[in-house]
């Protein structure tokens, strides 16, 4: 019989250090760069493990990180779970009261933070000071907050460690949802689920990661483990290029050029800015062959714009509860002789990962057919899909069914080729005069206008029609467009009842900490917009 070896994060590190010791991590580090091979990285992880033990961290303890994508954050990704503790990656864009809430709810004993984020750390610490919590500053020492220094914690430690045998089903990482409604909810990932997710995400029809790749994760490490890339890359022996806080278009382009990045991942807004700056400079990134885009729907204009620059844009979708990859969009053999239809399919969310089971159900819970037309709420379960929320029975009962099925809250279709298309969030559908309006469909149509940079569509109460759609729009720099012009343009592309009754031109659209539109805030802000029409 084959050896029944446990699946764990330690196995990933051991493989990278032994089989790919010359590959590794390039990270912005202050004004310069740190270059650390996987062989050296493994030694620093061992030093950190000794430091954690010296701080009193024991199996099952929660350790928080409040950090950018950098090599020290990567070291925490491995050292903390490999000693049997749990790494809680805290969203650095949370409001201080939210950050204080998740730290208390998780029961974090130690908090590691990048020194550029010290003011945020002081803000949430002031709200809920914890006498038994230790703070460790990563980067240049800061005199403005009582914290130990990361490099001093590692200094003079042994670069080997007697790693314990951690149960593969033990918790390894903890991530909280982005809280578009209510308090953030915690999701635990086990060693086993993390390993399996990394294997699935690296498959050819998923991220397609190879040893020769140089990977730039713009998606934050605090956002569902940077979509698994900190584990996918070492498994394949690919290099990781870490941007730290330089997430602006110029900084991304500089890093891509300097480090010959071949693969990158991030939300649409980042890549729209990169596309626009490359067009302005009349430049290209010849090494960059593929960009995975998730976190929000990918506009057709972005898919086409990156393609014109020689970059393949690949849509992916998932959720915190799914570790997070659920689907990735890749072409299929059945459509290789029908490029027009295949192109249409590539604009959908994608095809399911082999580690995800799925169903579409109607309002009565009855399965609907996968015919590309029938809509239903998507339910999922699988090897990397959680079955509960951390220490939150009420939220668990509301979202999970017996048998492990998780209600995603997304209304979708699945066609006969297996492509998932997300029609809208259940709570974001707009009921107007007996018709259902998909906010996502209207948003994507508005985004097709050359003057529009971003669009968010939401429903507001209406005295006659129950609800009517309203659009919040941000224009591209230097562009001019008024409400009448845009509504006339939309009337040629949408049914009359789908065209928003109001279009609000904003400087910026409110977002959650991971970049999703905060529609609840827009609804609250403009709740009485149609009151005068009663």
C-alpha positions in Angstrom: 0.0 0.0 0.0 1.2 3.6 -0.7 2.4 5.5 2.3 -0.4 7.4 4.0 1.6 10.6 4.6 -0.2 13.6 5.9 -0.9 16.5 3.6 0.5 19.7 5.1 2.1 23.1 4.6 5.4 21.7 5.9 5.5 19.3 2.9 5.3 22.3 0.5 8.2 24.0 2.2 10.3 20.8 2.3 9.7 20.2 -1.4 10.6 23.8 -2.4 13.7 23.9 -0.3 15.0 20.5 -1.5 13.9 20.4 -5.1 14.0 24.1 -6.0 16.6 25.6 -3.6 17.8 28.2 -6.2 14.3 29.5 -7.0 12.7 31.8 -4.5 11.2 35.2 -3.5 12.0 38.7 -4.7 10.4 41.3 -2.4 10.4 45.0 -2.2 12.1 45.8 1.1 12.3 49.5 2.0 14.0 51.4 -0.8 15.5 48.2 -2.2 14.8 44.6 -2.8 15.3 41.4 -0.8 16.2 38.2 -2.8 15.8 35.0 -0.9 16.1 31.5 -2.3 13.8 28.8 -1.1 16.8 27.2 0.5 17.5 30.3 2.6 13.7 30.9 3.1 13.4 27.5 4.8 16.2 28.5 7.2 14.5 31.8 8.0 11.2 30.0 8.6 13.0 27.7 11.1 14.5 30.8 12.9 11.0 32.3 13.1 9.6 29.1 14.5 12.1 29.3 17.3 11.2 32.9 17.9 7.5 32.0 18.0 8.2 29.3 20.6 10.2 31.9 22.6 7.1 34.2 22.6 5.1 31.3 24.1 3.1 30.4 21.0 1.8 26.9 21.3 -0.3 24.6 19.1 -3.8 26.0 18.5 -2.8 29.6 19.4 -3.8 32.3 16.9 -1.1 34.6 15.5 -2.2 37.7 13.5 -0.5 39.3 10.5 -1.2 42.9 9.5 1.0 43.2 6.5 1.5 43.7 2.8 2.7 41.1 0.3 6.3 40.6 1.3 8.9 38.0 2.2 8.4 38.3 6.0 4.7 37.8 5.6 5.5 34.7 3.6 7.7 33.4 6.4 4.7 33.7 8.8 2.6 31.7 6.3 4.8 28.7 6.9 6.3 29.0 10.4 3.0 29.6 12.3 1.0 26.6 10.9 4.1 24.4 10.9 4.4 24.6 14.7 0.7 23.8 15.0 -0.6 27.4 15.5 -3.0 29.3 13.3 -2.1 32.3 11.2 -4.9 34.9 11.1 -4.3 37.2 8.1 -6.0 40.5 9.1 -7.3 42.8 6.3 -5.2 46.0 6.6 -8.1 48.0 5.0 -10.6 47.3 7.8 -11.8 50.2 9.8 -10.2 50.3 13.3 -13.3 49.0 15.0 -13.6 46.1 12.6 -9.9 45.2 13.0 -10.3 45.3 16.8 -13.4 43.0 16.5 -11.7 40.3 14.4 -8.5 40.3 16.6 -10.7 39.9 19.7 -13.0 37.3 18.1 -10.0 35.3 16.9 -8.2 35.6 20.2 -4.9 36.5 18.7 -2.0 36.3 21.1 0.7 37.9 18.8 0.3 40.5 16.1 3.0 40.9 13.4 2.7 44.1 11.4 4.6 46.0 8.7 6.0 49.3 10.1 4.4 51.3 7.3 1.0 50.3 8.9 1.9 51.4 12.5 -0.8 54.1 12.6 -3.6 51.6 11.8 -2.2 49.3 14.4 -2.2 52.1 17.0 -5.8 52.9 16.1 -7.2 49.5 16.7 -5.0 48.8 19.7 -6.3 52.0 21.3 -9.9 50.9 20.8 -9.4 47.5 22.4 -6.1 47.2 24.2 -5.1 43.7 25.1 -2.6 43.4 27.9 -1.6 39.8 27.0 -1.0 40.6 23.3 2.5 41.0 21.9 3.3 43.1 18.8 6.2 42.5 16.4 7.2 45.2 13.9 8.4 44.0 10.5 10.8 46.3 8.7 12.5 49.4 10.0 12.1 49.8 13.8 9.4 52.2 14.9 9.7 54.3 18.1 6.1 55.3 18.0 4.6 52.0 19.3 5.8 49.5 21.8 6.7 46.5 19.7 9.5 44.0 19.4 11.6 43.9 16.2 11.1 41.0 13.7 14.8 40.6 12.7 15.9 40.7 16.3 13.4 37.9 17.0 15.2 35.8 14.4 18.7 36.8 15.3 20.9 34.2 16.8 18.3 31.5 16.4 19.0 28.0 15.0 18.2 27.7 11.3 16.9 24.1 11.8 13.8 23.0 13.7 12.4 19.8 14.9 9.0 20.2 13.3 6.1 18.5 15.1 3.8 16.1 13.4 0.7 18.3 12.9 -2.6 16.6 12.1 -3.4 17.3 8.4 -7.0 18.3 9.5 -5.8 20.8 12.1 -6.4 24.4 11.5 -3.6 26.2 9.7 -5.0 29.6 8.6 -7.9 31.9 9.5 -9.4 34.5 7.2 -12.4 36.7 7.8 -15.0 37.6 5.1 -15.0 41.1 3.8 -18.2 42.0 5.6 -20.5 43.5 3.0 -23.2 42.8 5.5 -22.8 42.5 9.3 -19.7 41.6 11.2 -16.9 39.7 9.4 -17.1 36.0 9.7 -14.1 33.8 10.3 -13.2 30.8 8.0 -10.6 28.3 9.0 -8.4 26.4 6.5 -6.8 23.1 7.4 -3.3 21.9 6.3 -5.1 19.3 4.2 -7.5 21.7 2.5 -4.6 24.2 1.8 -2.5 21.5 0.2 -5.3 20.2 -2.0 -6.4 23.7 -3.0 -2.8 24.5 -4.1 -2.6 21.4 -6.2 -6.0 22.1 -7.9 -5.2 25.9 -8.4 -1.9 25.0 -10.2 -3.5 22.7 -12.8 -3.1 23.5 -16.5 -6.7 24.5 -16.9 -6.6 26.6 -13.7 -3.6 28.9 -13.1 -1.3 26.7 -15.1 1.8 27.4 -13.0 5.2 26.1 -14.2 8.6 26.1 -12.7 9.8 28.8 -15.1 7.1 31.2 -14.0 7.7 34.4 -12.1 4.5 35.2 -10.2 3.4 38.6 -9.1 0.5 38.4 -6.6 -1.2 41.8 -6.5 -4.2 40.2 -4.8 -3.3 40.7 -1.1 -2.1 38.0 1.2 -4.7 39.0 3.7 -7.4 38.3 1.1 -8.0 34.5 1.1 -4.3 33.8 1.1 -3.6 35.7 -2.1 -5.8 33.1 -3.9 -3.4 30.3 -2.8 -0.4 31.6 -4.7 2.0 31.6 -1.7 1.5 27.8 -1.7 1.0 27.2 -5.4 4.3 28.8 -6.4 6.7 26.8 -4.1 4.9 23.6 -5.1 5.8 24.3 -8.7 9.2 25.8 -7.9 8.1 29.1 -9.5 9.5 32.4 -8.3 7.4 34.8 -6.3 7.7 38.6 -6.8 6.3 40.6 -3.9 5.1 44.2 -4.4 4.7 45.3 -0.8 2.7 48.6 -0.8 3.5 49.6 -4.4 0.2 48.6 -5.9 -0.2 51.6 -8.2 -0.1 51.1 -12.0 3.4 52.5 -12.3 4.8 50.4 -9.5 3.2 47.2 -11.0 4.6 47.9 -14.4 8.1 48.7 -13.0 8.1 45.4 -11.1 6.9 43.4 -14.2 9.6 45.0 -16.3 12.4 44.7 -13.7 11.7 41.1 -12.7 10.3 39.7 -16.1 7.0 38.7 -14.5 5.2 36.0 -16.5 2.0 35.5 -14.4 0.1 37.9 -12.2 -3.2 38.0 -10.3 -5.4 40.8 -9.0 -8.8 42.6 -9.0 -10.0 44.4 -12.2 -9.4 47.9 -11.0 -5.6 47.3 -10.7 -5.4 45.9 -14.3 -7.6 48.6 -15.8 -5.1 51.1 -14.4 -2.2 49.1 -15.8 -3.8 48.7 -19.2 -4.5 52.5 -19.4 -1.0 53.4 -18.4 0.6 51.0 -20.9 -1.7 52.5 -23.6 -0.6 56.0 -22.6 3.1 55.0 -22.8 2.5 53.0 -25.9 4.3 50.2 -24.1 4.0 46.4 -23.6 5.1 43.9 -21.0 6.5 41.1 -23.3 7.2 38.6 -20.5 3.8 38.9 -19.0 1.7 36.1 -20.6 -1.3 35.7 -18.3 -3.2 37.7 -15.7 -5.8 36.0 -13.5 -8.6 38.5 -12.6 -11.1 37.9 -9.8 -12.8 39.6 -6.9 -15.3 41.3 -9.2 -16.7 40.7 -12.7 -14.1 41.2 -15.5 -15.5 43.8 -18.0 -15.3 42.8 -21.6 -13.3 46.0 -22.3 -10.6 44.8 -19.9 -10.5 41.3 -21.5 -10.1 42.8 -24.9 -7.8 45.6 -23.9 -5.3 43.3 -22.2 -5.5 41.0 -25.2 -4.5 43.8 -27.5 -1.4 44.2 -25.3 -0.5 40.6 -25.8 -1.7 39.5 -22.3 -4.2 36.7 -21.8 -6.8 37.8 -19.2 -8.3 34.8 -17.3 -11.4 35.2 -15.3 -11.6 33.3 -12.0 -14.3 33.3 -9.3 -14.5 32.0 -5.7 -15.3 32.9 -2.1 -13.5 33.1 1.2 -15.5 30.0 2.2 -14.0 28.1 -0.8 -10.3 28.8 0.0 -11.2 30.6 -2.5 -10.9 29.2 -6.1 -14.2 27.8 -7.4 -14.0 28.3 -11.1 -11.3 29.4 -13.6 -12.0 30.2 -17.2 -10.1 28.2 -19.8 -10.8 27.2 -23.4 -12.0 23.7 -24.1 -11.4 21.3 -27.0 -15.1 21.1 -27.9 -15.0 24.8 -29.0 -11.6 25.0 -30.6 -13.2 25.2 -34.1 -15.8 27.8 -33.0 -13.6 30.8 -31.8 -16.6 33.2 -31.8 -18.6 31.0 -29.3 -15.5 30.2 -27.3 -14.8 33.9 -27.0 -18.3 34.4 -25.5 -17.7 31.6 -23.1 -14.3 33.1 -22.0 -16.2 36.2 -20.7 -18.1 34.0 -18.2 -16.8 33.2 -14.7 -15.3 29.8 -15.7 -15.5 26.1 -15.3 -15.5 24.3 -11.9 -12.4 23.1 -10.1 -12.3 19.3 -9.7 -12.3 19.8 -5.9 -15.7 21.6 -6.0 -19.1 19.9 -6.1 -22.0 22.2 -7.1 -25.8 22.6 -7.5 -28.1 25.2 -8.8 -31.4 25.4 -6.8 -34.6 27.5 -7.1 -36.4 29.2 -4.3 -37.9 25.9 -3.1 -34.5 24.2 -3.1 -35.2 22.1 -6.2 -32.3 21.6 -8.6 -32.6 23.5 -11.9 -31.0 22.2 -15.1 -27.5 23.2 -16.4 -28.8 24.5 -19.7 -27.3 28.0 -19.7 -30.7 29.6 -19.2 -32.2 28.3 -16.0 -31.2 30.4 -13.0 -30.7 29.2 -9.5 -28.7 29.9 -6.4 -25.3 28.2 -6.4 -24.6 25.8 -3.6 -21.1 24.3 -3.2 -19.2 21.8 -1.1 -15.8 20.2 -1.6 -12.3 19.4 -0.4 -11.5 23.0 0.3 -14.9 24.4 1.1 -15.5 25.1 4.8 -18.5 23.6 6.6 -18.9 26.3 9.2 -17.9 29.7 10.4 -15.4 30.0 13.2 -17.2 30.4 16.6 -20.4 31.7 15.0 -23.3 29.2 15.2 -25.9 31.6 14.0 -24.1 32.5 10.8 -23.3 28.8 10.2 -26.9 27.7 10.5 -28.0 30.4 8.1 -25.4 29.6 5.4 -24.8 25.8 5.5 -27.1 22.8 5.0 -26.6 19.3 6.3 -24.2 17.4 4.1 -21.9 20.4 3.9 -23.7 22.4 1.2 -22.9 26.1 1.4 -25.3 28.8 0.1 -23.1 31.2 -1.9 -25.9 33.8 -2.3 -25.0 34.0 -6.0 -27.7 33.5 -8.7 -26.1 31.8 -11.6 -26.5 29.7 -14.8 -24.3 26.8 -15.9 -24.3 25.9 -19.6 -23.9 22.6 -21.3 -20.1 23.2 -21.7 -19.8 23.6 -17.9 -19.3 27.4 -17.9 -20.6 29.2 -14.8 -22.1 32.6 -15.4 -22.9 34.7 -12.3 -26.1 36.7 -12.9 -26.1 38.6 -9.7 -26.0 38.4 -5.9 -29.4 37.4 -4.4 -29.4 40.6 -2.4 -28.4 42.8 -5.4 -31.2 41.7 -7.8 -33.5 44.6 -8.5 -37.3 43.9 -8.6 -38.9 46.5 -10.8 -42.6 46.3 -11.9 -42.6 42.5 -11.9 -39.3 42.2 -13.7 -35.9 41.1 -12.3 -33.0 43.3 -13.2 -29.4 42.0 -12.9 -27.2 44.8 -11.5 -24.1 42.9 -12.9 -25.5 42.9 -16.4 -26.2 46.6 -16.3 -22.8 47.4 -14.7 -20.9 45.4 -17.4 -22.9 47.3 -20.1 -22.0 50.7 -18.7 -18.4 49.7 -18.4 -18.4 49.2 -22.1 -18.6 53.0 -22.6 -15.1 54.4 -23.4 -15.5 57.3 -21.0 -16.4 55.1 -18.0 -13.8 53.8 -15.6 -16.1 52.2 -13.0 -19.8 51.5 -12.6 -21.9 50.2 -9.7 -25.6 49.6 -10.1 -28.0 49.2 -7.1 -31.7 49.3 -6.5 -33.6 51.9 -4.5 -37.3 51.9 -3.3 -39.7 53.5 -5.8 -43.3 54.4 -5.1 -44.6 53.0 -8.3 -42.2 50.3 -9.5 -41.2 48.8 -6.1 -37.5 49.3 -7.0 -35.6 51.1 -9.8 -31.9 50.8 -10.7 -29.5 53.6 -10.0 -25.9 53.7 -11.4 -22.9 55.3 -9.6 -20.3 56.0 -12.3 -16.7 57.1 -12.2 -15.3 58.6 -15.4 -11.9 58.2 -16.8 -9.5 61.1 -16.3 -10.1 63.9 -18.9 -13.4 62.4 -20.1 -16.8 64.2 -20.2 -20.2 62.6 -20.1 -23.5 63.6 -18.7 -26.5 61.6 -17.5 -28.6 62.3 -20.6 -25.8 61.2 -23.0 -25.1 57.9 -21.1 -28.8 57.0 -20.7 -29.3 57.5 -24.5 -26.3 55.3 -25.2 -27.6 52.6 -22.8 -31.1 52.7 -24.4 -29.5 51.2 -27.6 -28.0 48.2 -25.6 -30.5 47.4 -22.8 -34.3 47.0 -22.6 -36.1 50.2 -21.5 -36.9 48.9 -18.0 -33.2 47.9 -17.4 -31.8 51.5 -18.0 -31.1 53.2 -14.7 -33.5 56.0 -13.7 -30.7 58.0 -12.2 -26.9 58.1 -13.0 -24.7 59.6 -10.2 -21.2 60.7 -11.3 -18.8 60.2 -8.3 -15.1 60.8 -7.7 -14.9 57.3 -6.2 -17.3 54.4 -5.4 -17.2 53.2 -1.7 -15.6 49.8 -1.4 -14.9 47.1 1.2 -11.4 46.3 2.3 -10.8 43.9 -0.5 -12.1 46.2 -3.2 -15.8 45.1 -3.6 -18.4 47.7 -4.1 -20.2 48.7 -0.9 -23.7 48.8 -2.3 -25.3 48.9 1.1 -23.6 52.3 1.7 -24.8 53.6 -1.6 -28.4 52.4 -0.8 -28.3 54.1 2.6 -26.8 57.3 1.2 -29.4 57.7 -1.6 -32.4 55.9 0.0 -34.9 58.7 -0.6 -33.8 59.5 -4.1 -37.2 58.7 -5.6 -39.3 60.0 -2.6 -40.5 63.0 -4.5 -42.1 60.8 -7.2 -44.7 59.4 -4.8 
